[in-house]
Amino acid sequence: MTRSSPRLWRLRKRHQYIDAELLPGGDDRSVELQFLINGELSYRRVWPVREDALAEAAAKRSELEREGWAEHW
């Protein structure tokens, strides 16, 4: 059985990259959103529902894309 990747997206700029990952939270509905810069944890927050975490990840991605970061998988 293969485990799917928790990565929502990866953005790259020059030789740097930022990943957004969504992991299970502490209970049935909550999720943890993490941002990693070059593989190192930079930020994490537990959200009570998945939709809120996805909204934060989308907002952060938009901000980074305006600063010149580009999609990279």
Phi and psi in radians as a Rosetta constraint file:
Dihedral C 1 N 2 CA 2 C 2 CIRCULARHARMONIC -1.678 0.35
Dihedral N 2 CA 2 C 2 N 3 CIRCULARHARMONIC 2.399 0.35
Dihedral C 2 N 3 CA 3 C 3 CIRCULARHARMONIC -1.580 0.35
Dihedral N 3 CA 3 C 3 N 4 CIRCULARHARMONIC 2.286 0.35
Dihedral C 3 N 4 CA 4 C 4 CIRCULARHARMONIC -1.335 0.35
Dihedral N 4 CA 4 C 4 N 5 CIRCULARHARMONIC 2.704 0.35
Dihedral C 4 N 5 CA 5 C 5 CIRCULARHARMONIC -1.272 0.35
Dihedral N 5 CA 5 C 5 N 6 CIRCULARHARMONIC 2.436 0.35
Dihedral C 5 N 6 CA 6 C 6 CIRCULARHARMONIC -1.377 0.35
Dihedral N 6 CA 6 C 6 N 7 CIRCULARHARMONIC -0.059 0.35
Dihedral C 6 N 7 CA 7 C 7 CIRCULARHARMONIC -1.217 0.35
Dihedral N 7 CA 7 C 7 N 8 CIRCULARHARMONIC 2.238 0.35
Dihedral C 7 N 8 CA 8 C 8 CIRCULARHARMONIC -1.522 0.35
Dihedral N 8 CA 8 C 8 N 9 CIRCULARHARMONIC -0.775 0.35
Dihedral C 8 N 9 CA 9 C 9 CIRCULARHARMONIC -2.802 0.35
Dihedral N 9 CA 9 C 9 N 10 CIRCULARHARMONIC 2.855 0.35
Dihedral C 9 N 10 CA 10 C 10 CIRCULARHARMONIC -2.371 0.35
Dihedral N 10 CA 10 C 10 N 11 CIRCULARHARMONIC 2.330 0.35
Dihedral C 10 N 11 CA 11 C 11 CIRCULARHARMONIC -2.088 0.35
Dihedral N 11 CA 11 C 11 N 12 CIRCULARHARMONIC 2.569 0.35
Dihedral C 11 N 12 CA 12 C 12 CIRCULARHARMONIC -2.266 0.35
Dihedral N 12 CA 12 C 12 N 13 CIRCULARHARMONIC 2.526 0.35
Dihedral C 12 N 13 CA 13 C 13 CIRCULARHARMONIC -2.559 0.35
Dihedral N 13 CA 13 C 13 N 14 CIRCULARHARMONIC 2.089 0.35
Dihedral C 13 N 14 CA 14 C 14 CIRCULARHARMONIC 0.976 0.35
Dihedral N 14 CA 14 C 14 N 15 CIRCULARHARMONIC -2.093 0.35
Dihedral C 14 N 15 CA 15 C 15 CIRCULARHARMONIC -1.871 0.35
Dihedral N 15 CA 15 C 15 N 16 CIRCULARHARMONIC 0.379 0.35
Dihedral C 15 N 16 CA 16 C 16 CIRCULARHARMONIC -1.974 0.35
Dihedral N 16 CA 16 C 16 N 17 CIRCULARHARMONIC 2.699 0.35
Dihedral C 16 N 17 CA 17 C 17 CIRCULARHARMONIC -2.507 0.35
Dihedral N 17 CA 17 C 17 N 18 CIRCULARHARMONIC 2.660 0.35
Dihedral C 17 N 18 CA 18 C 18 CIRCULARHARMONIC -2.225 0.35
Dihedral N 18 CA 18 C 18 N 19 CIRCULARHARMONIC 2.253 0.35
Dihedral C 18 N 19 CA 19 C 19 CIRCULARHARMONIC -1.912 0.35
Dihedral N 19 CA 19 C 19 N 20 CIRCULARHARMONIC 2.521 0.35
Dihedral C 19 N 20 CA 20 C 20 CIRCULARHARMONIC -1.951 0.35
Dihedral N 20 CA 20 C 20 N 21 CIRCULARHARMONIC 2.198 0.35
Dihedral C 20 N 21 CA 21 C 21 CIRCULARHARMONIC -2.180 0.35
Dihedral N 21 CA 21 C 21 N 22 CIRCULARHARMONIC 2.529 0.35
Dihedral C 21 N 22 CA 22 C 22 CIRCULARHARMONIC -2.093 0.35
Dihedral N 22 CA 22 C 22 N 23 CIRCULARHARMONIC 2.105 0.35
Dihedral C 22 N 23 CA 23 C 23 CIRCULARHARMONIC -2.136 0.35
Dihedral N 23 CA 23 C 23 N 24 CIRCULARHARMONIC 2.771 0.35
Dihedral C 23 N 24 CA 24 C 24 CIRCULARHARMONIC -1.077 0.35
Dihedral N 24 CA 24 C 24 N 25 CIRCULARHARMONIC 2.481 0.35
Dihedral C 24 N 25 CA 25 C 25 CIRCULARHARMONIC -1.529 0.35
Dihedral N 25 CA 25 C 25 N 26 CIRCULARHARMONIC -2.763 0.35
Dihedral C 25 N 26 CA 26 C 26 CIRCULARHARMONIC -1.448 0.35
Dihedral N 26 CA 26 C 26 N 27 CIRCULARHARMONIC -0.214 0.35
Dihedral C 26 N 27 CA 27 C 27 CIRCULARHARMONIC -2.338 0.35
Dihedral N 27 CA 27 C 27 N 28 CIRCULARHARMONIC -2.960 0.35
Dihedral C 27 N 28 CA 28 C 28 CIRCULARHARMONIC -1.108 0.35
Dihedral N 28 CA 28 C 28 N 29 CIRCULARHARMONIC -0.640 0.35
Dihedral C 28 N 29 CA 29 C 29 CIRCULARHARMONIC -1.795 0.35
Dihedral N 29 CA 29 C 29 N 30 CIRCULARHARMONIC -0.462 0.35
Dihedral C 29 N 30 CA 30 C 30 CIRCULARHARMONIC -1.269 0.35
Dihedral N 30 CA 30 C 30 N 31 CIRCULARHARMONIC 2.689 0.35
Dihedral C 30 N 31 CA 31 C 31 CIRCULARHARMONIC -2.371 0.35
Dihedral N 31 CA 31 C 31 N 32 CIRCULARHARMONIC 2.700 0.35
Dihedral C 31 N 32 CA 32 C 32 CIRCULARHARMONIC -1.918 0.35
Dihedral N 32 CA 32 C 32 N 33 CIRCULARHARMONIC 2.190 0.35
Dihedral C 32 N 33 CA 33 C 33 CIRCULARHARMONIC -1.735 0.35
Dihedral N 33 CA 33 C 33 N 34 CIRCULARHARMONIC 2.264 0.35
Dihedral C 33 N 34 CA 34 C 34 CIRCULARHARMONIC -2.196 0.35
Dihedral N 34 CA 34 C 34 N 35 CIRCULARHARMONIC 2.508 0.35
Dihedral C 34 N 35 CA 35 C 35 CIRCULARHARMONIC -2.032 0.35
Dihedral N 35 CA 35 C 35 N 36 CIRCULARHARMONIC 2.248 0.35
Dihedral C 35 N 36 CA 36 C 36 CIRCULARHARMONIC -2.080 0.35
Dihedral N 36 CA 36 C 36 N 37 CIRCULARHARMONIC 2.313 0.35
Dihedral C 36 N 37 CA 37 C 37 CIRCULARHARMONIC -1.865 0.35
Dihedral N 37 CA 37 C 37 N 38 CIRCULARHARMONIC 2.036 0.35
Dihedral C 37 N 38 CA 38 C 38 CIRCULARHARMONIC 0.918 0.35
Dihedral N 38 CA 38 C 38 N 39 CIRCULARHARMONIC 0.661 0.35
Dihedral C 38 N 39 CA 39 C 39 CIRCULARHARMONIC 1.510 0.35
Dihedral N 39 CA 39 C 39 N 40 CIRCULARHARMONIC -0.100 0.35
Dihedral C 39 N 40 CA 40 C 40 CIRCULARHARMONIC -1.766 0.35
Dihedral N 40 CA 40 C 40 N 41 CIRCULARHARMONIC 2.316 0.35
Dihedral C 40 N 41 CA 41 C 41 CIRCULARHARMONIC -1.066 0.35
Dihedral N 41 CA 41 C 41 N 42 CIRCULARHARMONIC 2.205 0.35
Dihedral C 41 N 42 CA 42 C 42 CIRCULARHARMONIC -1.955 0.35
Dihedral N 42 CA 42 C 42 N 43 CIRCULARHARMONIC -0.570 0.35
Dihedral C 42 N 43 CA 43 C 43 CIRCULARHARMONIC -2.740 0.35
Dihedral N 43 CA 43 C 43 N 44 CIRCULARHARMONIC 2.516 0.35
Dihedral C 43 N 44 CA 44 C 44 CIRCULARHARMONIC -2.655 0.35
Dihedral N 44 CA 44 C 44 N 45 CIRCULARHARMONIC 2.588 0.35
Dihedral C 44 N 45 CA 45 C 45 CIRCULARHARMONIC -2.673 0.35
Dihedral N 45 CA 45 C 45 N 46 CIRCULARHARMONIC 2.428 0.35
Dihedral C 45 N 46 CA 46 C 46 CIRCULARHARMONIC -1.650 0.35
Dihedral N 46 CA 46 C 46 N 47 CIRCULARHARMONIC 2.251 0.35
Dihedral C 46 N 47 CA 47 C 47 CIRCULARHARMONIC -1.927 0.35
Dihedral N 47 CA 47 C 47 N 48 CIRCULARHARMONIC 2.479 0.35
Dihedral C 47 N 48 CA 48 C 48 CIRCULARHARMONIC -1.187 0.35
Dihedral N 48 CA 48 C 48 N 49 CIRCULARHARMONIC -0.465 0.35
Dihedral C 48 N 49 CA 49 C 49 CIRCULARHARMONIC -2.388 0.35
Dihedral N 49 CA 49 C 49 N 50 CIRCULARHARMONIC 2.587 0.35
Dihedral C 49 N 50 CA 50 C 50 CIRCULARHARMONIC -0.994 0.35
Dihedral N 50 CA 50 C 50 N 51 CIRCULARHARMONIC -0.705 0.35
Dihedral C 50 N 51 CA 51 C 51 CIRCULARHARMONIC -1.042 0.35
Dihedral N 51 CA 51 C 51 N 52 CIRCULARHARMONIC -0.672 0.35
Dihedral C 51 N 52 CA 52 C 52 CIRCULARHARMONIC -1.166 0.35
Dihedral N 52 CA 52 C 52 N 53 CIRCULARHARMONIC -0.698 0.35
Dihedral C 52 N 53 CA 53 C 53 CIRCULARHARMONIC -1.149 0.35
Dihedral N 53 CA 53 C 53 N 54 CIRCULARHARMONIC -0.720 0.35
Dihedral C 53 N 54 CA 54 C 54 CIRCULARHARMONIC -1.132 0.35
Dihedral N 54 CA 54 C 54 N 55 CIRCULARHARMONIC -0.647 0.35
Dihedral C 54 N 55 CA 55 C 55 CIRCULARHARMONIC -1.122 0.35
Dihedral N 55 CA 55 C 55 N 56 CIRCULARHARMONIC -0.741 0.35
Dihedral C 55 N 56 CA 56 C 56 CIRCULARHARMONIC -1.125 0.35
Dihedral N 56 CA 56 C 56 N 57 CIRCULARHARMONIC -0.735 0.35
Dihedral C 56 N 57 CA 57 C 57 CIRCULARHARMONIC -1.092 0.35
Dihedral N 57 CA 57 C 57 N 58 CIRCULARHARMONIC -0.712 0.35
Dihedral C 57 N 58 CA 58 C 58 CIRCULARHARMONIC -1.142 0.35
Dihedral N 58 CA 58 C 58 N 59 CIRCULARHARMONIC -0.718 0.35
Dihedral C 58 N 59 CA 59 C 59 CIRCULARHARMONIC -1.119 0.35
Dihedral N 59 CA 59 C 59 N 60 CIRCULARHARMONIC -0.737 0.35
Dihedral C 59 N 60 CA 60 C 60 CIRCULARHARMONIC -1.144 0.35
Dihedral N 60 CA 60 C 60 N 61 CIRCULARHARMONIC -0.707 0.35
Dihedral C 60 N 61 CA 61 C 61 CIRCULARHARMONIC -1.083 0.35
Dihedral N 61 CA 61 C 61 N 62 CIRCULARHARMONIC -0.768 0.35
Dihedral C 61 N 62 CA 62 C 62 CIRCULARHARMONIC -1.046 0.35
Dihedral N 62 CA 62 C 62 N 63 CIRCULARHARMONIC -0.757 0.35
Dihedral C 62 N 63 CA 63 C 63 CIRCULARHARMONIC -1.052 0.35
Dihedral N 63 CA 63 C 63 N 64 CIRCULARHARMONIC -0.812 0.35
Dihedral C 63 N 64 CA 64 C 64 CIRCULARHARMONIC -1.166 0.35
Dihedral N 64 CA 64 C 64 N 65 CIRCULARHARMONIC -0.678 0.35
Dihedral C 64 N 65 CA 65 C 65 CIRCULARHARMONIC -1.122 0.35
Dihedral N 65 CA 65 C 65 N 66 CIRCULARHARMONIC -0.637 0.35
Dihedral C 65 N 66 CA 66 C 66 CIRCULARHARMONIC -1.119 0.35
Dihedral N 66 CA 66 C 66 N 67 CIRCULARHARMONIC -0.454 0.35
Dihedral C 66 N 67 CA 67 C 67 CIRCULARHARMONIC -1.563 0.35
Dihedral N 67 CA 67 C 67 N 68 CIRCULARHARMONIC 0.108 0.35
Dihedral C 67 N 68 CA 68 C 68 CIRCULARHARMONIC 1.763 0.35
Dihedral N 68 CA 68 C 68 N 69 CIRCULARHARMONIC 0.070 0.35
Dihedral C 68 N 69 CA 69 C 69 CIRCULARHARMONIC -1.312 0.35
Dihedral N 69 CA 69 C 69 N 70 CIRCULARHARMONIC 2.521 0.35
Dihedral C 69 N 70 CA 70 C 70 CIRCULARHARMONIC -2.165 0.35
Dihedral N 70 CA 70 C 70 N 71 CIRCULARHARMONIC 2.652 0.35
Dihedral C 70 N 71 CA 71 C 71 CIRCULARHARMONIC -1.089 0.35
Dihedral N 71 CA 71 C 71 N 72 CIRCULARHARMONIC 2.429 0.35
Dihedral C 71 N 72 CA 72 C 72 CIRCULARHARMONIC -2.682 0.35
Dihedral N 72 CA 72 C 72 N 73 CIRCULARHARMONIC 2.249 0.35
